[in-house]
Amino acid sequence: MSEAPFAQVTIVGLGLLGGSIGHAVQAFLPGVTVVGYDADPAVREQARALGLAHRIADEAAQAAEGSDLVVFCVPVGAMGAAARAIAPGLSMGALVSDVGSSKETVAAALAEALPGHHIIPAHPVAGTERSGPDAGFATLFRNRWCIITPPVDADPALTARLLAFWEALGARVETMDADHHDKVLAVTSHLPHLIAYTIVGTASDLEQVTQSEVIKYSAGGFRDFTRIAASDPTMWRDVFLSNKEAVLEMLQRFTEDLTELQKAIRKGDGEVLFDHFTRTRAIRRGIIEMGQDDARPDFGRSDHNGTKSAEEE
């Protein structure tokens, strides 16, 4: 697509992802007007100072006026309320999308709040452990996947425009069914975050027992868990509640596999452990070969200002 897929883009929610979209559109789609809105007045003021958009609206409905793409970058549990707030200013011809980590519940919430509107959910699989307006940067989506989950009755032309939008921001785009997306992300993102939160919480509970040695002698593996567990708690609370069926299914599978490893350790069955570790090592190599991570000691997670990126959302 030679020209910009959208003339004016509204971003609702100006944290890490919303701010990064604002920076990225201005950097890579310079002819597109960006309008931003956040329910928090302090965030709006910070967004103005950071230049996250050409204009920051003080009212939700005003932010949507004149835009042909509206992207919701709020926690998945807040999608319905955010959509109802912008509804009075939303054109019937505008495309509505989002960046949420679960798709079935988000699609339902947006459809209920905005009947008759064009809704095509999306999920850029990119993020860091940082949050807030100052966490965003233009290259967050470069070479990362963005999964688009168009409803069965979605307009193919609008789907193509949304795909072109994310490609312009540097993402690699895939389309899939919302239910399939939620199952895939439950195991590749949601379950790892749940495990990280659990392990770090357990370590915190053991601090007195170990006389603070858990933190003092943190090895690389534990530090990676703490990095993931530093992600935004509001966002992840909503993710687990909105995608609970898929998460519970994957958690049951994980529990069963963990029990088998527990048995192997108790029995001293080194062959079972070796075979399991060999198989999982090959998966790590495959991720690197696909360009989704880096073999360097810091896993290639250094971003534009030297901080380390977290597990993708």
VENPEGI-V351552 format. One record per backbone hydrogen bond with DSSP energy under -0.5 kcal/mol. NH is the residue of the N-H (numbers start at 1). CO is the residue of the C=O. If there is no record, write none. Layout:
<<NH CO> <NH CO>>
This chain:
<<9 33> <10 69> <11 35> <12 10> <12 71> <13 11> <13 37> <19 15> <20 16> <21 17> <22 18> <23 19> <24 20> <25 21> <26 22> <27 23> <28 24> <29 25> <32 29> <33 7> <35 9> <36 55> <37 11> <41 39> <44 40> <45 41> <46 42> <47 43> <48 44> <49 45> <50 46> <51 47> <51 48> <52 47> <54 34> <55 34> <57 36> <57 55> <63 59> <64 60> <64 61> <65 61> <65 62> <67 64> <68 8> <69 8> <70 95> <71 10> <72 70> <72 97> <73 12> <73 71> <78 75> <79 76> <82 78> <83 79> <84 80> <85 81> <86 82> <87 83> <89 86> <90 86> <90 87> <94 91> <95 68> <96 118> <97 70> <99 72> <107 103> <108 104> <109 105> <110 106> <111 107> <112 108> <113 109> <114 110> <117 114> <118 94> <119 117> <120 96> <121 149> <123 147> <125 123> <125 145> <126 124> <129 308> <135 132> <136 133> <140 137> <142 139> <143 170> <144 141> <146 172> <147 123> <148 146> <148 174> <149 121> <151 119> <154 151> <159 155> <160 156> <161 157> <162 158> <163 159> <164 160> <165 161> <166 162> <167 163> <168 164> <169 165> <170 167> <171 166> <172 144> <173 171> <174 146> <176 148> <181 177> <182 178> <183 179> <184 180> <185 181> <186 182> <187 183> <187 184> <188 184> <189 185> <190 185> <191 186> <193 189> <194 190> <195 191> <196 192> <197 193> <198 194> <199 195> <200 196> <201 197> <202 198> <203 199> <204 200> <205 201> <206 202> <207 204> <210 206> <211 207> <211 208> <212 207> <213 210> <216 212> <217 213> <218 215> <223 219> <224 220> <225 221> <226 222> <227 223> <228 224> <229 225> <230 226> <230 227> <231 228> <236 232> <237 233> <238 234> <239 235> <240 236> <241 237> <242 238> <243 239> <244 241> <247 243> <248 244> <249 245> <250 246> <251 247> <252 248> <253 249> <254 250> <255 251> <256 252> <257 253> <258 254> <259 255> <260 256> <261 257> <262 258> <263 259> <264 260> <265 261> <266 262> <267 263> <268 264> <268 265> <269 264> <270 268> <273 269> <274 270> <275 271> <276 272> <277 273> <278 274> <279 275> <280 276> <281 277> <282 278> <283 279> <284 280> <285 281> <286 282> <287 283> <288 284> <289 285> <290 286> <291 288> <292 287> <294 299> <299 296> <301 298> <303 307> <306 303> <309 301>>
